[in-house]
Amino acid sequence: MNEFQCRVPKILFGSGRFQSLGSIASEWGDRAFLALDPYIDASELAGSLLEGLGKSSITAVRFSKID
């Protein structure tokens, strides 16, 4: 197995905190992988998350095929 490093990001709680996702994520790089359950993926929240990441010039890959 190849070696890798995993950094644990900040965990923030509160109403509307997802709106700051783009600025927080940009501290880590310019790409993101979103693993969403099918319910969240179908909701407006997923679109808002992707929009926020895009405004911070972050390319996001969306995965929701979770059983």
MOMO-V839965 format. One record per backbone hydrogen bond with DSSP energy under -1.0 kcal/mol. NH is the residue of the N-H (numbers start at 1). CO is the residue of the C=O. If there is no record, write none. Layout:
nh:NH co:CO
nh:NH co:CO
This chain:
nh:17 co:14
nh:19 co:16
nh:20 co:17
nh:21 co:18
nh:24 co:20
nh:25 co:21
nh:26 co:22
nh:27 co:24
nh:28 co:25
nh:32 co:59
nh:34 co:61
nh:36 co:63
nh:41 co:37
nh:42 co:38
nh:43 co:40
nh:48 co:44
nh:49 co:45
nh:50 co:46
nh:51 co:47
nh:52 co:48
nh:53 co:49
nh:54 co:50
nh:55 co:51
nh:57 co:54
nh:58 co:53
nh:59 co:30
nh:61 co:32
nh:63 co:34
nh:66 co:64
